[in-house]
Amino acid sequence: MTRYGADPATSPLLPSVVRVVHGWSEDPALAARRLDGLPRTATAPELTRLEADYRRLRYGLGSLGPGALLDDPARDDAAPDAHALAVAALMSFDRSGYLREAGVARLADAPESFPIPFLLPRLNDPVEEVRSVAQRAVATRVGSEHVELLVRLLPLLDGLRERRRARHLLSVVEDLLQHAGVEAMWRGARPGDAVLRACCLRWLARADPVAAVTAAFATRDPALWQWAARTATSARMTPAELDVPLPHLERGSSPHIRLRALRARVRQPHGEAHLRRAMLDRDARVRYHARAALYARGHTDLAPQVYRDALRAPTASDGLVIGALGGLADLGSARDVPRVLDFVTHSTARVRAEAWRTLDILDPRALDRRVAELAGDPSGKARRHLPSRHATTRGD
């Protein structure tokens, strides 16, 4: 038998479910009791993975028949009523449409909210009888008393949004959450479950994109930053709204995000000051697009003077110095070599590295005269700019 759990992509609940299936014929009551706690504590992504993995099993509860699974007074080997809902939940995952229908029917009759995570996926069930039972059951449960649960199930709802069969009823659920679930979604967007937080912020962005992307930028999640960058620079944002998230993008560590922010600034008539700052970006692509945008606005005399002025500033940050040195590497000339030499002994290794790179571009002979100094630099970031013509000089 396959050892489930070794593959990280496999549901962590699957081994427990497999034990339940194998132990059913020996003691149905014990198997049902073991099953009962599993779906009650699972998150929406865990249930989605469990359904997919359970469907791939070569065996399941289907071979036992509905009568042996749900409480049946005529049978001694049926599951007790106390745990029948958990059994019905697992039946709703089965490959057999008849078994799914029996499980969904039992879930639909339950007065509690436990069945909702198992009824929602069945809104897209290929079997019409299963789908109809699930639709009626979900329709009776779409109310404000279930908002908190529905918010926790947003990862599951996101997976159903593009499903044609489930579209009508899901629109009702979405309307409920947009009107009565905003506070619950903000609670779900707090640190904790990363998947749920991302889903909540995406839903919140429909009504308040500025607040949602600002909250995303406050996290350390790279995927959320990428989503927030796309949302903040989309056409749905007004110019006034853009001014709030763009500084977050411009301070980002990713050059792709900074370039996205720059392109948004280009579309703003009042973004010239930001374009000038972007000319000193650490990334060559960002610098190039900033210069091109300013050139298109008639500023044809800025570079490379902007870079020379930045290197003269006594309080320039390391980031600005790196950007200015890179700018001179792009557009400078041999007469800028004295300015560049001032930084080959800088205390910051990244600044020294950029200075040596720029020196080799502007005047290779000047670097040749100082190759011993570069080879003795304590930082590998600087020494990696030893040109190949001096490969024999590399000691490490």
N, C-alpha and C positions, 0 to 999 in steps of 0.2 A: 504493500500500500504506500502511496505517496506520503512523504513526511511534510505535512503542511506546517507553515510557520517559519521554515527556513528562508523562504523567499520574502523579502520585505514588502513586495507588492501584493502579497496574499493577505487576506483579512486575518487579523489576530484572533477573531472569534471563531474562525473556521475549525481549528482543532477541537474546540469544545463541542461544536455542533456535530462534528464527525463522531465523537464519543457518544453523544446522545443517540445518534442514528444507529450505531452499532449495538448500543445497550438496550434499545427499545424492546426487542423481543424477549429479553431476559426479565426486565422489570419496567413496564411502561410508566408506572407511577414515579419511580425514582428518576427515570430518564426525563419525564416531563418536569419534575421538580428542578433538576439540574438546568434544564433549558430555560426555566422561567426567568431567572435573573439576567440572562445574557442580553436580550433585546431591550430590557428596561433601562439599562445604563449606557447603551451604545450611542455614539454620536451619529449624526446624519451621514458623514463620509464613511464611517465604519459600517453602517447598514448597507450603503450602496455597494461597498466592496464585498460584503458578506453575500449579498444577493448574487452578484456576478460570479463569485467563486463557488457558491452552492449550486448554481445552475450548471457548472462545469463538472460536478461530481458524477461518477458513473453509477452512483447509488444514492438513494435518498429516502424520504418518508413515503414517497409515492407508491412503493411496492406494498405498503401495509394497508392502504385504503383509508378513506375518511372515517369509516366506522371504528377503526382501531386507534385513530388519532384523537378524535374529539370524544367527549364523554357520551357514552351510549349505554343506557341501562341494560340493554340486552347482552352486553359483552363484559367479560371480567377483565379483559386486557386493555381496556380503553383508558385514556389519560383521565385523571380526576378533574372535576370541574374547576378546582382552584387554579389549575395551571393550563386550562384549555386555551386561554387567549394567547399565551406564548407559543403553544403548539400551532394555533391558527396563524400566527404571524409567520412562522417558518413555512407553513403550507403555502402562504401567499407568495413565496419565492420559488415554488416548485416549477419544474418544466411542464408538468401536467396541467392543462387548462382546467380539468375537472377538479383537481386538488386545489388549485388557486381559487376557483370559484367557491368551493366549500370553506376554505379558510377565510376569504374575504367576507362571505356571508356571515360567518361567526363573528368576525371583527366588527361588521356593520351593526350587529345587534348589541354590542357592548356599550354601556352608557358612559364609560370613562374615556379619557383622552388618549390612553395608551395606543389604540389602533391607528391614530392619525399618521405616524411615520410609515406605516405599512399600507395604508389606503392610498396615500398620495402617489406612489409609483404605479399603482394599478390604474390610475387615470389614463395612462398611455398603454394599457394592456392590449395586445393584439386580439384577444378574445372578447367579443362584444358583450357577452353575458357578464364576464368578470368586470369589464369596464363600467357597465351600467350600474352594477351593485356598488362599486367603489364611488362612482360619481354621486349617487344618491346619499351615500353615507358621508362623504366629504361635505356635500352641500348643507347637510344638517349641522355640521360642526364648524362652519365658517362664521365665527362670532368673536366678539371682543374678549370673551373668557379664554380663548385659545391663542391669543396674540403672542404671548411669551413662548409658547411651544412652537408656533409657526416661525417665529424669528430664529429659534434654534435649528429649525429645519431649512433655513434658507439655502445651505449648500445643496440640499436635495431638490428644492424648488428651482434653483438655477439650472440643474440638469434637465428639468422638464420643460423649461420655458420655450424651447424651440420645437417641442413635440406637438404636432398638429392635433392629435386626439385629445390632449390635455389642455389645449390653449384656452378654451372658453372658461372652464372652471378656474383655471389658474389666474385669469384676469380678475376674477372676483376676489381671489385670495390677495392678489397684488393691491387691489383697491383698498381692501381692509387694512393691509399693513401700511400703506401710504397715509391713511387717515387716522388709524388708531395705534399704529405700531412704531411711530418715530422714536419715542422715548425708549422702548424696548430695543430697537436697533442701535441706538447710541450706547446702551448698556452692553449690547453684544459686540460693539466696536472697541471695547476696552481690551487691554492686553490680557492674554489668556489663550484662547483657541484661535490660532492664526487663520485657519480656514474660515471660521465664522466671522472673524473681524473683517476679513477682506470682503466677504459677501455683504455684510451689513453696510460697509462704507460704499460699495457699489450701488446698493439700493438707495442709500441716503443721498448719493450724488444726483439722483434724478430730481430731487426737490431742492437740494441745497448743495450744489457742486463745490462752492468755495469752502464751506465748513468741512465737507467730506475730504477734499484733497488736502486741506490744511491738517486735518487729523492724520491722514496717511503720511504726510511728510514728517510728522512728529514721531513716527515709528522708525525702527531700524530694519524694516523688511524691504529688501531690494525689489521684490516683485510688486509690492504696494507702491514703492516710489515710481516704478516704471508705469504702473497704471495711473497714478496721480499725475505724472508728467503728461501722459496722453490726454487725460481728461482736462487738465488745466490749460492745455494749448489747443483744445478742440474748438470747432466753430460755434458750439453752443455757449461758450463763455463770451460775455460782453467785454468791451475794452476796460470798463471800470472793474469788473470782476477779475480780469487778468492781472491787474496790478497787485492783487493779494498773494496769489501763489507763485508768481514768476520769480520773486527773490529767492524762494526756496530752491527752485530749479537752478538758478544762477549760482547758488552756493553749493550745488551738488558735486559729489566727487566724480560722477560719471561724465565724460565729455559728450556722450550722446544726449544726456539730459540737458547739459548746458547748451548744446547746439540746438536742441528743440526750443529752449527758452529764447535763444537768440532769434530764431526764425519767427517766433511769436512777437518779439520786440520789433522786428522789421515791419510787421503789419501795423504797428502803432505809429501815428504821426508824431507823438511826443517821446519816442524812445531813443533819441539820438545820444543822450548821455550814457545810456546802457550799452549802446553800440560801441562807443569810444572805450568803455571799460572792457568790453569783450575783445577789443584789439590786443589787450594784454593778457589774454587767457593763456593758460599753460599748454593748451592743445592747438596744434597748427590748423586744424580744420575750423575750429571756432574763430581763430584769428583771421583766417582767410575770408570766411563768410561775413565777419564784421567789417573788414576793409571793403569788400565788394558792395555791401549795403551802403556804407558811407560814400563810396565812390559814386554809386548810382544817385545819391542825393546831392552830388556836386562837390563833395569834399575830396578833391584829388591831391591835396598837398599835405595830408596828415602823416602818412607813413613815408620814410622811416623816422621822421622827427619825433613822433610820439614815443618811440622806443628809446631814442637817445635821451629825451627829457626824463623818462621814467628811471633810467639808470643814474641820472644825476641827483634824483630826489634822495635826501639823506634818510628819510623815514619809510622808504619803499619796503613792503613786505617781501618775504622770500618768494611768494607766489607771483607777485608782480615782477620781480627781478627775473624769474625764470621765463615769464611771458615776454618780457622786453628783450632778453637775450635770444629767445626763439624768434622774435620778430626781426631782430637784426640778422639772424641766420637766414630768414626768408628774404629780406629786402636790403640788408646793409651792404657795406663795401669795406675795402681794406682800411679805409680811414677810421673805421670804428674799432679797429683792433685794440688801441690803447684803452678804450672803455671796457672792452671784454676782458683784458688782462687783469683789470682790477678785481675780477671775481673768481679767478682761478685759484685763489687762496682763501676763498670765503669759508666761514665756519660750517656752513650747511653743505652736505655732500651733494644734494640734488642741484644746488646752485653751481657748485664747482663742475659737476658733470655737464650741465647745460653750457657753461662757459667754455669748457674744452671742446664740446661739439660745435659750438658756434665759431670758435677760433679756427678749427679745421676747415670749416666751410669758407670763411672769409679770407683766410691766409694760411694755407697749409704749410708754407715755409716757416711761419712764425711758430706753429706747433712743433715742427721738426726741431727747431732750436731749443725747445723746452720739453722734448720727449722724455728725458730722464726725470724731470719734475713730475710729469704725468704718471710715469711708470711707478714712481714712489708714493703716489697718493694713497692714503690708508683706506680709501673706500673703493670697492669694486664698481660702484655706480659710475665713478669717474674713470677708473682704469679701463672700463670696457670701451671707451672712446679712443683707445690707442689704435691708430690706423693700421691696416693690414700690412702696410709697407714697413712697419716697425714690429712685426710679429715676433721677431727674435728677441725683442726687448722685454716681452712679457715674461715676468718671472713667476706668475701664478695662473 
